[in-house]
Amino acid sequence: MPIACAKNLDTIEDKSNNAESQTMASTGDLSAYEKQIQHNIAEKMQVLHQLGITEAKQQFQHFISEKKKTTTLGLKPEKRVRSPPLPPRKSLRLAGQDPDGHEHPEGFDMKTKFYASENVTQMSRPPAGPMQMTEVGKNVKSEQDEEEFVSSLEDFCKSKKRFKRTTANLQNFVSFFESMRLTQEHVIKVVPNRIFSLDIHPSETRTLICAGDKWGYLALWDVDSASGNDGVHLYQPYSRPVSDVIFDPFDSGKLYSASYDGVVRCADLSTGVFNEVFVTDEDDDILCKAVDFISAQTLAVALGDGTMAVVDTRIPGCTAEHTYYVHKKGLRTVSVHPVDRQYIVTSAAESYAKIWDLRNMKKPTSSIAELPHGKSVSSAYFSPLTGHKVLTTSTDDTIRVFDSTHPEQSTTLHSIRHNNHTGRWLTRFQAIWHPTREDLFVVGSMVHPRRV
């Protein structure tokens, strides 16, 4: 309403100014009707001046003209140089040419013969072997700053505590979360591209968050520190999406990560080195999708070809001790039972999750339980304390909770409707348990404004 009044006042002032200028220039050319209009406008302006509205209008415009400056914490966006416009694209097929622009041989039949262009860019892996964190650091302010940060990571290696069961009442616990608010001061850019994976260090003295993005970047955000870029330190140990990151539950000084490169690495925070743990043949183009711990030295790695690798980190060579064919399509997650670690639940691009017993892994049909869904399963996780429940997320727009007290007889406890269609540009939703409770889980939401 005030904006409308200000606009009307501008109109009246403009008319008054025009009328005064016209009167001063020439009054003999105006008709009696036009003179009456100018007289009315002058009277209105006199009333507005007496009421002090013109001064209020100037003050109002001063407030609305000011724009708040927004500040971006963390990584600063790079200035992009606009490239010159490309020439209009033309169909080589309609022009009778192959993808390289060469003329087709006489008698060529497009319906039965195809040519593949050799000029295809491939994202090659970084060099094999250990990587110093200081060598693969990005957006580094100074070498000294980076070295000091790597040295400070030794404090996280001393944390021996793991998440413990929360005894707080569920209603009070949820009320506390509902009272939390996210402000602009607590939003920070940690990686250049879309986040694919996230984990939080279990330390009770400092908050360290790790995030992996779409193009191989891995960030460590020391929330209470001002080093680096507002506490953010960026590394690039991979060239393709970092699909999973997890702090070692048996050794808090180690951070494991998996990538679409087909490599699993362990970042030793005490030495500041990324070490290779498991490597697939680069020519096979097998994606590493997820990692979990069977024991302090043994990993379960979910692969994109439907297999699960069991890796013993004590064996040299970065190869799997055993490889099991568990799904016909690519795996998405793997979760080990927190108590009875011979049980593993897997999810894949299929309409069911499976529970396995490592003591009986012979063929894909040897799973001890299948958890049915309407469409493909995005994730499946055992509850963090007892493993008596399995939480799944599916593209059939449901989140399900299964009773896995007796894994061979798992049954559905709850089925919750939830929009899981994130589309092409958002990372797939994966509901996860709260690390200290088995009656609370967290998942993203497509509702506006964005929330969890």
PEHU-V858023 format. One record per backbone hydrogen bond with DSSP energy under -1.0 kcal/mol. CO is the residue of the C=O (numbers start at 1). NH is the residue of the N-H. Records with the same first field share a line. If there is no record, write none. Layout:
CO=NH, NH
This chain:
1=5
2=6
3=7
4=8
5=9
6=10
7=11
8=12
9=13
10=14
11=15
12=16
13=17
14=18
15=19
16=20
17=21
18=22
19=23
20=24
21=25
22=26
31=35
32=36
33=37
34=38
35=39
36=40
37=41
38=42
39=43
40=44
41=45
42=46
43=47
44=48
45=49
46=50
47=51
48=53
52=56
53=57
54=58
55=59
56=60
57=61
58=62
59=63
60=64
61=65
73=189
91=95
92=97
93=96
96=104
98=101
102=98
105=108
109=112, 113
118=120
122=124
131=274
132=135, 136
136=236
142=146
143=147
144=148
145=149
146=150
147=151
148=152
149=153
151=154
152=155
153=156
169=173
170=174
171=175
172=176
173=177
174=178
175=179
177=180
183=186
184=187
189=75
194=214
197=212
199=210
207=223
208=201
209=221
210=199
211=219
212=196, 197
213=242
216=238
217=213
218=235
219=211
220=233
221=209, 223
222=225
227=231
229=232
231=222
232=229
233=220
234=138
235=218
241=243, 260
244=258
246=256
251=254
253=269
254=248
255=267
256=246
257=265
258=244
259=262, 288
262=280
263=259
264=277, 278
265=257
266=275
267=255
268=272, 273
272=133
273=268
274=131
275=266
278=264
281=284
287=304
290=302
292=300
297=313
298=294, 295
299=311
300=292
301=309
302=289, 290
303=306, 331
306=326, 327
307=303
308=324
309=301
310=321, 322
311=299
312=315
318=279
322=310
324=308
330=349
333=347
335=345
339=341
340=343
342=358
343=337
344=356
345=335
346=354
347=332, 333
348=350, 377
350=377
351=373
353=371
354=346
355=368, 369
356=344
357=360
363=366
369=355
371=353
376=395
379=393
381=391
388=404
389=383
390=402
391=381
392=400
393=378, 379
397=418
398=394
399=416
400=392
401=413, 414
402=390
403=411
406=409
407=410
411=403
414=401
416=399
420=422
432=442
434=437
436=166
440=434
442=432
451=445
